[in-house]
Amino acid sequence: MSVMATEVSIGLPRGRALTRDDLAALPDDGHRYELLDGVLIVSPSPVMRHQRALARLFRIVDDARPSGLETFFAPFDVVLADDTVMQPDLLVARVADLTERDLPVAPVLAVEVLSPSTRRVDLLLKKERLERAACAHYWVVDPADAGAVTAWAVVDGAYQQVAHAEGDDVFAVTAPFEIGFSPAALVS
């Protein structure tokens, strides 16, 4: 049996950082395209465990958020600079900050659900870039095993871990709004 590979050229510029305009020219092909400081990050579609955790977390967060804020899940662009356009798995933003097309400022809360293919990007690159953009709250959900959630908040200009829970323990924070749940509820 022979397999034929097809090369697709998307005509990205060479020798310079990519911009939001370059990102807009990419095909709608089921991949998630993001820019971090001009570098293209391509992620495959997430697996079922990731999507289950994200869907359950969306309901919990959306029920807890106060008025004046809105909850979204990817793909929805967060434009931090002309060369940085991210799509957090889940975000909470001020309604007043939103445009029909995107969020042109840092969200109030950005959440990433870890996948084997995105783990390092989420824990290192995205976290650092959101910190520089003064995104006040960043959470990471690990849907492996019994589940885990870690939260960071900006304190004196840098992220400090403010909460962590695993399995049936209760993840609880009071900012950006009061919320509590067990990570196991996201994955079981």
Residue frames as a rotation matrix with the C-alpha (Angstrom) as fourth column:
MET 1
0.588 0.809 0.000 0.00
0.809 -0.588 0.000 0.00
0.000 0.000 -1.000 0.00
SER 2
-0.536 -0.784 0.313 1.41
0.785 -0.599 -0.158 3.37
0.311 0.161 0.937 -0.90
VAL 3
0.404 0.590 -0.699 0.63
0.783 -0.618 -0.070 6.67
-0.473 -0.519 -0.712 0.77
MET 4
-0.114 -0.390 0.914 0.89
0.799 -0.583 -0.149 9.89
0.591 0.713 0.378 -1.18
ALA 5
-0.114 -0.002 -0.993 1.72
0.786 -0.612 -0.089 13.05
-0.608 -0.791 0.072 0.74
THR 6
0.369 0.278 0.887 0.56
0.768 -0.628 -0.123 16.41
0.523 0.727 -0.445 -0.48
GLU 7
-0.591 -0.591 -0.550 2.50
0.778 -0.598 -0.192 19.56
-0.215 -0.541 0.813 0.34
VAL 8
0.561 0.774 0.295 0.45
0.797 -0.601 0.062 22.66
0.225 0.201 -0.953 0.87
SER 9
-0.644 -0.759 0.101 2.11
0.720 -0.645 -0.256 26.03
0.259 -0.092 0.961 0.56
ILE 10
0.418 0.827 -0.376 0.49
0.903 -0.424 0.070 28.79
-0.102 -0.368 -0.924 2.55
GLY 11
0.219 -0.355 0.909 2.92
0.608 -0.679 -0.412 31.50
0.763 0.643 0.067 1.45
LEU 12
0.861 0.020 -0.509 4.12
0.459 -0.463 0.758 32.74
-0.220 -0.886 -0.408 4.83
PRO 13
0.772 -0.610 0.178 6.83
-0.410 -0.691 -0.595 35.39
0.486 0.386 -0.784 4.66
ARG 14
0.577 -0.679 -0.453 10.39
0.769 0.639 0.023 34.39
0.274 -0.362 0.891 5.48
GLY 15
-0.359 -0.916 0.179 13.01
0.748 -0.397 -0.531 36.34
0.558 -0.057 0.828 7.39
ARG 16
-0.682 0.154 0.715 10.69
-0.415 -0.886 -0.205 38.41
0.602 -0.437 0.669 9.57
ALA 17
-0.890 0.441 0.112 8.36
0.059 0.357 -0.932 37.98
-0.451 -0.824 -0.344 12.50
LEU 18
-0.568 0.775 0.277 4.79
0.662 0.230 0.714 37.14
0.489 0.589 -0.643 11.53
THR 19
-0.935 0.327 0.135 1.95
-0.354 -0.842 -0.407 39.57
-0.019 -0.429 0.903 12.19
ARG 20
-0.359 0.904 0.232 -1.76
-0.080 0.218 -0.973 39.46
-0.930 -0.368 -0.006 12.75
ASP 21
0.277 0.433 -0.858 -2.31
-0.867 -0.273 -0.417 40.10
-0.415 0.859 0.299 9.01
ASP 22
-0.576 -0.543 -0.611 -0.21
-0.734 0.673 0.093 37.02
0.361 0.502 -0.786 8.18
LEU 23
-0.901 0.269 0.341 -2.26
-0.044 0.724 -0.688 34.99
-0.433 -0.634 -0.641 10.64
ALA 24
-0.008 0.971 -0.240 -5.51
-0.441 -0.219 -0.871 36.12
-0.898 0.099 0.430 8.99
ALA 25
0.064 -0.036 -0.997 -4.27
-0.998 0.025 -0.065 34.72
0.027 0.999 -0.035 5.66
LEU 26
-0.881 -0.429 0.201 -3.91
-0.446 0.893 -0.052 31.17
-0.157 -0.136 -0.978 6.99
PRO 27
-0.503 0.715 -0.486 -6.48
-0.274 0.402 0.874 28.55
0.820 0.572 -0.007 5.95
ASP 28
-0.024 0.604 0.796 -9.40
-0.991 0.090 -0.098 27.48
-0.130 -0.792 0.597 8.11
ASP 29
-0.074 -0.177 -0.981 -8.25
-0.591 0.801 -0.100 23.85
0.804 0.572 -0.164 8.20
GLY 30
0.759 0.464 -0.457 -9.11
0.065 0.645 0.762 22.65
0.648 -0.608 0.459 11.70
HIS 31
-0.135 -0.849 -0.511 -5.77
0.871 0.145 -0.470 23.59
0.473 -0.508 0.720 13.20
ARG 32
0.860 0.301 -0.411 -5.39
0.484 -0.737 0.472 26.26
-0.161 -0.605 -0.780 15.81
TYR 33
0.040 -0.837 0.546 -3.00
0.770 -0.323 -0.551 29.01
0.637 0.442 0.631 14.70
GLU 34
0.899 0.144 -0.414 -1.58
0.397 -0.669 0.629 31.43
-0.186 -0.729 -0.659 17.25
LEU 35
0.321 -0.824 0.466 1.26
0.248 -0.402 -0.881 33.96
0.914 0.399 0.075 17.24
LEU 36
0.841 -0.192 -0.506 3.62
0.484 -0.150 0.862 34.41
-0.242 -0.970 -0.033 20.15
ASP 37
0.322 -0.715 -0.621 6.00
-0.181 -0.690 0.701 37.29
-0.929 -0.113 -0.351 19.57
GLY 38
0.191 -0.157 -0.969 5.88
-0.938 -0.319 -0.133 36.72
-0.289 0.935 -0.208 15.80
VAL 39
-0.876 -0.480 -0.042 6.37
-0.477 0.854 0.208 32.95
-0.064 0.203 -0.977 15.98
LEU 40
-0.015 0.903 -0.429 3.60
-0.831 0.227 0.508 30.75
0.556 0.364 0.747 14.57
ILE 41
-0.797 -0.065 0.601 2.27
-0.450 0.728 -0.518 28.10
-0.404 -0.683 -0.609 16.97
VAL 42
-0.207 0.711 -0.671 0.14
-0.767 0.308 0.563 25.39
0.607 0.632 0.482 15.34
SER 43
-0.684 0.070 0.726 -1.87
-0.562 0.584 -0.586 23.01
-0.464 -0.809 -0.360 17.50
PRO 44
-0.851 0.429 -0.302 -3.84
0.067 0.659 0.749 19.97
0.521 0.617 -0.590 16.40
SER 45
0.126 0.961 0.246 -7.47
-0.503 -0.152 0.851 19.49
0.855 -0.231 0.464 17.38
PRO 46
-0.492 -0.324 0.808 -7.73
-0.870 0.145 -0.472 18.51
0.036 -0.935 -0.353 21.06
VAL 47
-0.807 0.155 -0.570 -8.67
0.080 0.985 0.155 15.02
0.585 0.079 -0.807 22.24
MET 48
0.112 0.984 -0.141 -11.92
0.261 0.108 0.959 14.06
0.959 -0.145 -0.244 23.94
ARG 49
0.132 -0.096 -0.987 -10.54
0.983 0.140 0.118 14.26
0.127 -0.986 0.112 27.53
HIS 50
-0.869 -0.476 -0.132 -9.37
0.481 -0.877 -0.003 17.83
-0.114 -0.066 0.991 26.89
GLN 51
-0.673 0.658 0.337 -12.73
-0.128 -0.552 0.824 18.85
0.728 0.511 0.456 25.41
ARG 52
0.219 0.741 -0.634 -14.69
0.611 0.402 0.682 17.21
0.760 -0.537 -0.365 28.23
ALA 53
-0.216 -0.376 -0.901 -12.68
0.954 -0.279 -0.112 19.10
-0.209 -0.884 0.418 30.87
LEU 54
-0.979 -0.179 0.102 -13.03
0.201 -0.933 0.298 22.35
0.042 0.312 0.949 28.91
ALA 55
-0.350 0.925 0.150 -16.81
0.071 -0.134 0.988 21.99
0.934 0.356 -0.019 28.49
ARG 56
0.323 0.460 -0.827 -17.33
0.826 0.290 0.483 21.25
0.462 -0.839 -0.286 32.19
LEU 57
-0.483 -0.575 -0.660 -15.06
0.812 -0.577 -0.091 24.09
-0.328 -0.580 0.746 33.24
PHE 58
-0.852 0.224 0.473 -16.86
0.135 -0.779 0.612 26.51
0.506 0.585 0.633 30.92
ARG 59
0.144 0.985 -0.098 -20.18
0.344 0.043 0.938 25.76
0.928 -0.169 -0.333 32.64
ILE 60
0.254 -0.106 -0.961 -18.67
0.967 0.059 0.249 26.19
0.031 -0.993 0.117 36.12
VAL 61
-0.724 -0.628 -0.285 -16.87
0.627 -0.772 0.108 29.44
-0.288 -0.100 0.953 35.29
ASP 62
-0.718 0.493 0.492 -19.76
0.138 -0.592 0.794 30.91
0.682 0.638 0.357 33.30
ASP 63
0.323 0.867 -0.378 -22.18
0.578 0.136 0.804 30.23
0.749 -0.479 -0.458 36.19
ALA 64
0.231 -0.313 -0.921 -19.81
0.950 -0.134 0.283 31.88
-0.212 -0.940 0.267 38.70
ARG 65
-0.708 -0.622 0.335 -18.74
0.687 -0.716 0.121 34.99
0.165 0.315 0.935 36.77
PRO 66
-0.255 0.607 -0.753 -20.38
0.455 -0.612 -0.647 38.28
-0.853 -0.507 -0.120 37.74
SER 67
0.728 0.540 0.422 -22.23
0.645 -0.332 -0.688 40.52
-0.232 0.773 -0.590 35.32
GLY 68
0.779 -0.460 -0.425 -20.02
-0.505 -0.863 0.008 42.75
-0.371 0.209 -0.905 33.21
LEU 69
-0.440 -0.892 0.103 -17.82
-0.676 0.404 0.616 39.78
-0.592 0.201 -0.781 32.31
GLU 70
0.686 0.614 -0.392 -18.26
-0.721 0.501 -0.478 37.22
-0.098 0.610 0.786 29.54
THR 71
-0.004 -0.625 0.781 -16.84
-0.330 0.738 0.589 33.71
-0.944 -0.255 -0.209 29.12
PHE 72
0.622 0.119 -0.774 -15.51
-0.783 0.120 -0.611 32.34
0.020 0.986 0.168 25.80
PHE 73
0.376 -0.581 0.722 -13.73
0.079 0.796 0.600 29.22
-0.923 -0.169 0.345 24.65
ALA 74
-0.551 -0.706 -0.445 -11.30
-0.432 -0.215 0.876 28.82
-0.714 0.675 -0.186 21.76
PRO 75
-0.426 -0.833 0.352 -11.14
0.900 -0.429 0.074 29.76
0.089 0.349 0.933 19.05
PHE 76
0.855 0.500 0.136 -11.50
0.493 -0.866 0.084 33.41
0.159 -0.005 -0.987 20.00
ASP 77
0.082 -0.931 0.356 -8.57
0.648 -0.222 -0.729 35.75
0.758 0.291 0.584 19.39
VAL 78
0.799 -0.092 -0.594 -6.86
0.436 -0.590 0.679 37.63
-0.413 -0.802 -0.431 22.18
VAL 79
0.522 -0.588 0.617 -4.72
0.528 -0.345 -0.776 40.30
0.670 0.731 0.130 20.52
LEU 80
0.636 -0.373 -0.676 -1.86
0.639 -0.238 0.732 41.30
-0.433 -0.897 0.087 22.81
ALA 81
-0.120 -0.654 -0.746 0.24
-0.270 -0.702 0.659 42.94
-0.955 0.281 -0.092 20.07
ASP 82
0.425 0.258 -0.868 0.48
-0.883 -0.093 -0.460 42.97
-0.199 0.962 0.188 16.28
ASP 83
-0.248 -0.608 -0.755 2.79
-0.702 0.649 -0.293 39.94
0.668 0.457 -0.587 16.55
THR 84
-0.998 -0.057 0.018 0.94
-0.052 0.684 -0.727 38.15
0.029 -0.727 -0.686 19.38
VAL 85
-0.118 0.990 -0.080 -2.53
-0.922 -0.080 0.378 36.69
0.368 0.119 0.922 18.88
MET 86
-0.963 -0.244 0.111 -3.50
-0.268 0.839 -0.473 33.92
0.022 -0.485 -0.874 21.26
GLN 87
-0.005 0.971 -0.240 -6.53
-0.594 0.190 0.782 31.69
0.805 0.146 0.576 21.69
PRO 88
-0.772 -0.226 0.594 -6.72
-0.631 0.393 -0.669 30.51
-0.082 -0.891 -0.446 25.30
ASP 89
-0.838 0.486 -0.247 -8.86
0.402 0.857 0.323 27.41
0.368 0.171 -0.914 25.73
LEU 90
0.321 0.915 -0.246 -11.14
0.898 -0.212 0.386 29.48
0.301 -0.345 -0.889 27.96
LEU 91
-0.809 -0.560 0.181 -11.12
0.464 -0.796 -0.389 33.17
0.362 -0.231 0.903 28.77
VAL 92
0.314 0.825 -0.470 -13.10
0.936 -0.353 0.006 35.63
-0.161 -0.441 -0.883 30.81
ALA 93
-0.720 -0.526 0.452 -13.16
0.634 -0.764 0.120 39.23
0.282 0.373 0.884 29.60
ARG 94
-0.514 0.545 -0.663 -14.84
0.145 -0.706 -0.693 42.48
-0.845 -0.452 0.284 30.45
VAL 95
0.275 0.722 0.635 -17.78
0.839 0.142 -0.525 42.99
-0.469 0.677 -0.567 28.11
ALA 96
0.837 0.067 -0.542 -16.63
-0.060 -0.975 -0.213 46.57
-0.543 0.211 -0.813 27.55
ASP 97
-0.099 -0.979 -0.176 -13.25
-0.496 -0.105 0.862 45.32
-0.863 0.172 -0.475 26.22
LEU 98
-0.244 0.032 0.969 -14.68
0.502 0.859 0.098 42.99
-0.830 0.510 -0.226 23.55
THR 99
-0.458 0.229 -0.859 -15.08
-0.795 -0.538 0.280 43.67
-0.398 0.811 0.428 19.87
GLU 100
0.661 0.746 -0.074 -17.14
-0.684 0.559 -0.469 41.53
-0.309 0.361 0.880 17.53
ARG 101
0.615 -0.480 -0.625 -13.92
-0.412 0.480 -0.775 40.04
0.672 0.734 0.097 16.14
ASP 102
-0.020 -0.777 -0.630 -11.62
0.484 0.544 -0.686 39.67
0.875 -0.318 0.365 19.16
LEU 103
0.878 0.064 -0.474 -10.42
0.460 -0.384 0.800 40.79
-0.131 -0.921 -0.367 22.57
PRO 104
0.566 -0.670 0.480 -7.83
0.233 -0.429 -0.873 43.54
0.791 0.606 -0.087 21.89
VAL 105
0.068 -0.540 0.839 -6.46
-0.878 -0.431 -0.206 43.53
0.473 -0.723 -0.503 25.47
ALA 106
-0.871 -0.405 -0.279 -5.44
-0.208 0.818 -0.536 40.92
0.445 -0.408 -0.797 28.01
PRO 107
0.100 0.943 -0.318 -8.35
0.101 0.309 0.946 38.95
0.990 -0.127 -0.065 29.45
VAL 108
0.356 0.118 0.927 -9.30
-0.879 -0.293 0.375 39.06
0.316 -0.949 -0.001 33.12
LEU 109
0.154 -0.260 0.953 -8.70
-0.495 0.814 0.303 35.29
-0.855 -0.519 -0.003 33.22
ALA 110
0.154 -0.158 -0.975 -7.04
-0.909 0.364 -0.203 32.96
0.387 0.918 -0.087 30.71
VAL 111
0.296 0.001 0.955 -7.23
-0.577 0.797 0.178 29.17
-0.762 -0.603 0.236 31.11
GLU 112
-0.147 -0.364 -0.920 -5.36
-0.906 0.422 -0.022 26.45
0.396 0.831 -0.392 29.25
VAL 113
0.768 0.304 0.564 -6.24
-0.462 0.872 0.159 22.75
-0.444 -0.383 0.810 29.40
LEU 114
-0.196 -0.979 -0.048 -3.03
-0.790 0.129 0.599 20.79
-0.581 0.155 -0.799 28.99
SER 115
0.963 0.259 -0.075 -2.55
-0.250 0.755 -0.606 18.33
-0.101 0.602 0.792 26.16
PRO 116
0.456 -0.850 0.264 0.61
0.580 0.509 0.636 16.33
-0.675 -0.137 0.725 25.49
SER 117
0.104 -0.418 0.903 1.22
0.967 -0.169 -0.189 18.40
0.231 0.893 0.386 22.34
THR 118
0.339 0.106 0.935 0.72
0.188 -0.981 0.043 21.79
0.922 0.161 -0.352 24.03
ARG 119
0.722 0.024 -0.691 1.89
0.678 0.174 0.714 21.21
0.137 -0.984 0.109 27.62
ARG 120
-0.216 -0.917 -0.336 5.24
0.931 -0.297 0.213 23.03
-0.296 -0.267 0.917 27.33
VAL 121
-0.588 0.074 0.806 3.80
0.446 -0.801 0.399 25.91
0.675 0.594 0.438 25.28
ASP 122
0.446 0.877 0.179 0.98
0.255 -0.316 0.914 26.41
0.858 -0.362 -0.364 27.82
LEU 123
0.759 -0.136 -0.636 3.19
0.650 0.106 0.753 26.17
-0.035 -0.985 0.169 30.93
LEU 124
-0.202 -0.930 -0.307 6.09
0.810 -0.335 0.482 28.23
-0.551 -0.152 0.821 29.61
LEU 125
-0.831 -0.275 0.483 5.48
0.539 -0.614 0.577 30.39
0.138 0.740 0.659 26.55
LYS 126
-0.048 0.893 0.448 1.82
0.434 -0.385 0.815 31.32
0.900 0.233 -0.369 26.94
LYS 127
0.567 0.229 -0.791 2.12
0.822 -0.102 0.560 31.80
0.048 -0.968 -0.246 30.68
GLU 128
-0.355 -0.810 -0.466 5.12
0.773 -0.535 0.341 34.12
-0.526 -0.239 0.816 30.27
ARG 129
-0.801 0.061 0.596 3.47
0.434 -0.626 0.648 36.11
0.413 0.778 0.474 27.46
LEU 130
0.282 0.957 0.067 0.22
0.532 -0.214 0.819 36.55
0.799 -0.195 -0.569 29.40
GLU 131
0.335 -0.270 -0.903 2.21
0.892 -0.219 0.397 37.66
-0.305 -0.938 0.167 32.43
ARG 132
-0.746 -0.666 -0.006 3.99
0.610 -0.687 0.395 40.33
-0.268 0.291 0.919 30.32
ALA 133
-0.581 0.607 0.543 0.59
0.282 -0.476 0.833 41.49
0.764 0.637 0.105 29.03
ALA 134
-0.906 0.172 0.388 -0.66
-0.423 -0.426 -0.800 41.85
0.028 -0.888 0.459 32.63
CYS 135
-0.008 0.862 -0.507 -3.37
-0.241 0.491 0.837 39.20
0.970 0.129 0.204 32.34
ALA 136
-0.032 -0.026 0.999 -4.32
-0.937 -0.348 -0.039 39.25
0.349 -0.937 -0.014 36.02
HIS 137
0.143 0.183 0.973 -5.20
-0.665 0.746 -0.042 35.55
-0.733 -0.640 0.229 36.33
TYR 138
-0.096 -0.239 -0.966 -3.91
-0.874 0.485 -0.033 32.43
0.477 0.841 -0.255 34.56
TRP 139
0.275 0.241 0.931 -5.09
-0.683 0.731 0.013 28.89
-0.677 -0.639 0.365 35.27
VAL 140
-0.469 -0.377 -0.798 -3.87
-0.797 0.569 0.200 25.59
0.379 0.730 -0.568 33.91
VAL 141
0.497 0.668 0.554 -6.02
-0.774 0.630 -0.065 22.46
-0.392 -0.397 0.830 34.01
ASP 142
-0.694 -0.657 -0.294 -4.31
-0.717 0.664 0.211 19.08
0.057 0.357 -0.932 33.77
PRO 143
0.315 0.947 -0.070 -6.99
-0.941 0.321 0.110 16.56
0.127 0.031 0.991 32.75
ALA 144
-0.298 -0.494 -0.817 -4.69
-0.373 0.848 -0.377 13.58
0.879 0.192 -0.437 33.32
ASP 145
-0.819 -0.058 -0.570 -5.63
0.385 0.681 -0.623 10.98
0.425 -0.730 -0.536 35.93
ALA 146
-0.111 0.811 -0.574 -7.93
0.986 0.020 -0.163 12.55
-0.121 -0.584 -0.803 38.55
GLY 147
0.489 0.291 0.823 -7.36
0.567 -0.823 -0.046 16.09
0.663 0.488 -0.567 37.29
ALA 148
-0.140 -0.527 -0.839 -5.50
0.906 -0.409 0.106 19.08
-0.399 -0.745 0.534 38.69
VAL 149
0.644 0.291 0.708 -5.88
0.547 -0.822 -0.160 22.86
0.536 0.490 -0.688 38.48
THR 150
-0.235 -0.737 -0.633 -3.22
0.923 -0.374 0.093 25.47
-0.306 -0.562 0.768 39.24
ALA 151
0.762 0.513 0.396 -3.90
0.594 -0.796 -0.113 29.21
0.257 0.321 -0.911 39.40
TRP 152
-0.476 -0.851 -0.223 -1.48
0.877 -0.479 -0.046 32.12
-0.068 -0.217 0.974 39.18
ALA 153
0.783 0.621 0.024 -2.24
0.622 -0.782 -0.044 35.79
-0.009 0.049 -0.999 39.78
VAL 154
0.063 -0.747 0.662 -0.17
0.434 -0.577 -0.692 38.88
0.899 0.331 0.288 39.06
VAL 155
0.856 0.031 -0.516 1.43
0.498 -0.316 0.807 40.10
-0.138 -0.948 -0.286 42.29
ASP 156
0.400 -0.708 -0.582 3.89
-0.151 -0.677 0.721 43.00
-0.904 -0.200 -0.378 42.04
GLY 157
0.275 -0.211 -0.938 4.09
-0.909 -0.374 -0.183 42.55
-0.313 0.903 -0.294 38.26
ALA 158
-0.669 -0.542 -0.508 4.79
-0.668 0.739 0.092 38.80
0.326 0.401 -0.856 38.26
TYR 159
0.338 0.802 -0.493 2.74
-0.453 0.598 0.661 35.62
0.825 0.000 0.565 38.46
GLN 160
-0.721 -0.394 0.570 2.58
-0.691 0.348 -0.633 33.99
0.051 -0.851 -0.524 41.85
GLN 161
-0.581 0.539 -0.610 0.84
0.221 0.826 0.519 30.65
0.784 0.167 -0.598 42.39
VAL 162
-0.597 0.448 0.666 -2.31
-0.759 -0.584 -0.288 31.34
0.260 -0.677 0.688 44.41
ALA 163
0.284 0.708 0.647 -4.12
-0.794 0.552 -0.255 27.99
-0.537 -0.441 0.719 44.33
HIS 164
-0.563 -0.356 -0.745 -3.62
-0.697 0.690 0.197 24.35
0.444 0.630 -0.637 43.40
ALA 165
0.056 0.584 0.810 -5.89
-0.772 0.539 -0.336 21.34
-0.633 -0.606 0.481 43.81
GLU 166
-0.759 -0.290 -0.583 -5.85
-0.591 0.683 0.430 17.75
0.273 0.671 -0.689 42.62
GLY 167
-0.820 0.413 -0.396 -8.53
0.383 0.911 0.155 15.08
0.425 -0.024 -0.905 42.34
ASP 168
0.127 0.966 -0.225 -11.37
0.788 0.040 0.615 15.50
0.603 -0.256 -0.756 44.83
ASP 169
-0.480 -0.321 -0.816 -9.71
0.762 -0.613 -0.208 18.39
-0.434 -0.722 0.539 46.68
VAL 170
0.649 0.761 0.008 -11.45
0.695 -0.588 -0.414 21.74
-0.311 0.274 -0.910 46.25
PHE 171
-0.571 -0.660 0.488 -9.90
0.793 -0.597 0.120 24.32
0.213 0.455 0.864 43.97
ALA 172
0.547 0.782 -0.299 -11.02
0.835 -0.538 0.120 27.65
-0.067 -0.315 -0.947 45.43
VAL 173
-0.717 -0.674 0.176 -10.17
0.682 -0.731 -0.023 31.26
0.144 0.104 0.984 44.62
THR 174
0.098 0.741 -0.664 -11.79
0.688 -0.532 -0.493 34.60
-0.719 -0.409 -0.562 45.40
ALA 175
0.253 -0.068 -0.965 -10.35
-0.509 -0.858 -0.073 36.51
-0.823 0.510 -0.252 42.43
PRO 176
-0.949 0.100 0.298 -11.13
0.023 -0.924 0.381 37.37
0.314 0.369 0.875 39.71
PHE 177
0.014 0.936 0.352 -14.38
-0.843 -0.178 0.508 36.16
0.538 -0.304 0.787 41.29
GLU 178
-0.319 -0.107 0.942 -15.31
-0.808 0.551 -0.211 33.59
-0.496 -0.828 -0.262 43.90
ILE 179
0.439 0.404 -0.802 -15.37
-0.761 0.642 -0.093 30.05
0.477 0.652 0.590 42.59
GLY 180
-0.367 -0.546 0.753 -14.80
-0.812 0.583 0.027 26.55
-0.455 -0.602 -0.657 43.91
PHE 181
0.740 0.525 -0.422 -14.89
-0.659 0.690 -0.298 23.07
0.134 0.499 0.856 42.35
SER 182
0.315 -0.660 0.682 -12.99
-0.203 0.655 0.728 19.80
-0.927 -0.368 0.073 42.40
PRO 183
-0.365 -0.540 -0.759 -10.67
-0.872 -0.088 0.482 19.02
-0.327 0.837 -0.438 39.49
ALA 184
-0.871 0.063 0.487 -12.06
0.107 0.992 0.064 15.48
-0.479 0.108 -0.871 39.47
ALA 185
0.115 0.992 -0.057 -15.44
0.236 -0.083 -0.968 16.91
-0.965 0.098 -0.244 38.43
LEU 186
0.212 -0.098 -0.972 -13.83
-0.790 -0.603 -0.111 18.07
-0.576 0.792 -0.205 35.20
VAL 187
-0.478 -0.605 -0.636 -12.51
-0.866 0.446 0.227 14.67
0.146 0.659 -0.737 34.15
SER 188
-0.860 0.118 0.496 -14.69
-0.124 0.896 -0.427 11.97
-0.495 -0.429 -0.756 35.71
